[in-house]
């Protein structure tokens, strides 16, 4: 698959599908992490959601996406996992890594790293759990195996950086990524501001 086409489409999904839902869910008190599932064949969106932690602490963006998908009344309309792309706005936590695995997806793509989630979004739980529960992320142990028997994971930033420095789309993609970063910083500021206000529905 053409990686530039794929990255642009993942950015489209974040901007057009995930962020609008995230603006709704953060108003209810959920945080900014979202996700989506796309068809591999034409990169169309199957489902995209923000986060549901205001309703249930384990309804991370990825779980919210899977919950929404499996509420589809006609189950014949749910595409097989092997035919789908899984997108997480933020590198999936240990629970969501397992959820993606149990749901059968052979891939996931993410924008923000664990370190950015900790440093920009002030959420250190992903790294804390991987270190404290699993003993990963220290002493040369990776947080997880980015390529394993179940799936291969892709950092969108690394995909962009791996393009040839002279590639005509490289800077355009970096600019798009930076624009999305700015929106997420704004969303995160709204989330933290909302924590001090009454929850609205
Ligand atoms: Zn998670």
Boltz pocket constraint, residues with backbone or C-beta under 6 A from the ligand:
constraints:
  - pocket:
      binder: B
      contacts: [[A, 60], [A, 61], [A, 62], [A, 92], [A, 93], [A, 94], [A, 95], [A, 96], [A, 97]]
      max_distance: 6.0
